[in-house]
Amino acid sequence: MKDRLNALDVALNNELREREFYLRHATRTKNPVGAAMFRQIAAEELEHYERLHALKETWEAKRQWPETVPLKVNGTVVKDVLKGALKQAAGAPAGDADDREALKTAIAFEAKGTEFYAGLRDRVADPREKAFFDLLASIEHEHYASLKDTEEYLTDPAGWFRKTDRGGLDGA
């Protein structure tokens, strides 16, 4: 019980810290792709925080997995945000060194988050609890992948477009 509450405290602190980081960098960057990515992930981290907070309150009060607290979280739409922002990014300022450094920090956050939630998933027996932490781990992993993609775009936009362009060279 105490271990679970300690883990939830760590998760709550991480989600808040990461959200603040993303919001700070969303307002700092001049690149619309980076700003959109940071804003979207900040919103998703807030939702994670709210669900984890509800879970912690229930655990403290009832010492069991909640029956009525809505613990499902929305799936991430971060890939859609990236695609939408790219359509509007023509002629936008490139990412600067601070943007790239922020992305590296964010990538590390998300890698640790993926590992943390996967560890929680692997230590619990309740199938609902297992599924919840698995969902959080998979969302954190998708954040990680999208941030890596954004980092690549901000570092080398032309190379990123060449790599992601699905058109063929046969004129089709």
C-alpha positions in Angstrom: 0.0 0.0 0.0 2.7 2.5 1.0 4.8 1.6 -2.0 1.8 2.2 -4.3 1.1 5.6 -2.7 4.8 6.6 -3.0 4.8 5.6 -6.7 1.6 7.7 -7.2 3.3 10.7 -5.5 6.3 10.3 -7.8 4.0 10.1 -10.8 2.0 13.1 -9.7 5.1 15.2 -9.2 6.5 14.1 -12.6 3.3 14.9 -14.5 3.1 18.4 -13.0 6.8 19.1 -13.5 6.6 18.0 -17.1 3.4 20.0 -17.8 5.1 23.1 -16.5 8.1 22.4 -18.7 6.0 21.9 -21.8 4.0 25.1 -21.2 7.1 27.2 -20.6 8.7 26.0 -23.8 5.4 26.3 -25.8 5.4 30.0 -25.1 9.2 30.4 -25.6 9.6 28.8 -29.0 8.9 30.7 -32.2 8.5 27.5 -34.2 4.8 26.6 -34.6 5.5 22.9 -34.8 7.4 22.9 -31.5 4.9 25.1 -29.9 1.9 23.0 -30.9 3.7 19.8 -29.8 4.6 21.3 -26.4 1.0 22.6 -25.8 -0.6 19.3 -26.7 1.6 17.2 -24.5 1.1 19.7 -21.7 -2.6 19.2 -22.0 -2.2 15.4 -22.0 0.1 15.5 -18.9 -2.6 17.6 -17.1 -5.2 14.9 -17.8 -2.8 12.2 -16.6 -2.2 14.2 -13.4 -6.0 14.5 -12.8 -6.6 10.8 -13.2 -3.6 9.9 -11.0 -4.8 12.3 -8.4 -8.2 10.7 -8.3 -6.6 7.3 -8.1 -4.4 8.4 -5.2 -7.4 9.8 -3.3 -9.3 6.6 -3.7 -6.3 4.5 -2.6 -5.8 6.7 0.5 -9.5 6.5 1.4 -10.5 2.9 0.5 -7.1 1.1 0.1 -8.3 -0.5 -3.1 -8.6 0.1 -6.8 -11.5 2.5 -7.5 -14.8 1.2 -8.7 -16.3 4.5 -9.7 -13.4 6.9 -10.3 -13.1 7.4 -14.1 -9.5 6.2 -14.6 -9.5 5.9 -18.4 -7.5 8.6 -20.1 -7.9 10.0 -23.5 -5.5 8.6 -26.1 -2.9 11.0 -27.3 -3.5 13.1 -30.4 0.1 14.3 -30.5 0.7 12.8 -34.0 -2.3 14.6 -35.4 -1.0 17.9 -33.9 2.4 17.3 -35.5 0.8 16.7 -38.9 -1.5 19.8 -38.6 1.3 22.1 -37.4 3.5 21.0 -40.3 0.9 22.0 -42.8 1.0 25.6 -41.3 4.8 25.7 -40.8 5.9 26.7 -44.3 8.1 29.7 -43.9 8.0 29.5 -40.1 11.2 30.1 -38.1 13.4 27.1 -37.7 13.9 25.6 -34.3 16.8 27.1 -32.4 19.4 25.5 -30.1 17.1 26.1 -27.1 14.2 24.3 -28.9 16.5 21.3 -29.6 17.7 21.3 -26.0 14.1 21.4 -24.7 13.2 18.5 -27.0 16.1 16.5 -25.7 15.0 17.1 -22.1 11.4 16.3 -23.0 12.5 13.1 -24.8 14.3 12.0 -21.6 11.2 12.8 -19.5 9.0 10.6 -21.8 11.5 7.7 -21.9 11.6 7.7 -18.1 7.8 8.0 -17.9 7.4 5.1 -20.2 9.7 3.0 -18.1 8.1 4.1 -14.8 4.5 3.3 -15.9 5.6 0.0 -17.4 7.3 -0.9 -14.1 4.1 -0.1 -12.2 2.1 -2.2 -14.7 4.4 -5.1 -14.2 4.3 -4.9 -10.3 0.5 -5.0 -9.9 -1.9 -7.9 -10.2 -5.4 -6.2 -10.6 -6.2 -6.4 -14.4 -7.8 -2.9 -14.3 -4.8 -1.4 -12.6 -2.5 -3.2 -15.1 -4.4 -1.9 -18.1 -4.4 1.6 -16.7 -0.7 1.7 -16.2 -0.1 0.0 -19.6 -2.2 2.7 -21.2 -0.1 5.5 -19.5 3.1 3.7 -20.6 2.0 3.5 -24.2 0.9 7.2 -24.3 4.2 8.3 -22.8 6.0 6.1 -25.4 3.9 7.8 -28.2 4.9 11.2 -26.7 8.5 10.0 -26.9 8.3 9.0 -30.5 6.5 12.2 -31.5 9.1 14.3 -29.7 11.9 12.4 -31.5 10.1 13.1 -34.8 9.8 16.8 -33.9 13.5 17.0 -32.9 14.4 15.5 -36.3 12.1 18.0 -38.0 13.6 21.0 -36.1 17.2 19.8 -36.7 16.8 19.1 -40.4 13.4 20.1 -41.9 14.4 19.3 -45.5 15.8 15.9 -44.5 12.7 15.2 -42.4 10.4 15.9 -45.3 12.5 13.7 -47.6 12.3 10.9 -45.1 8.6 11.2 -44.4 7.5 12.0 -48.0 5.6 8.9 -49.2 5.6 9.9 -52.8 7.4 7.7 -55.3 10.2 8.7 -57.7 8.4 7.2 -60.7 6.3 10.3 -61.3 3.2 8.7 -59.7 
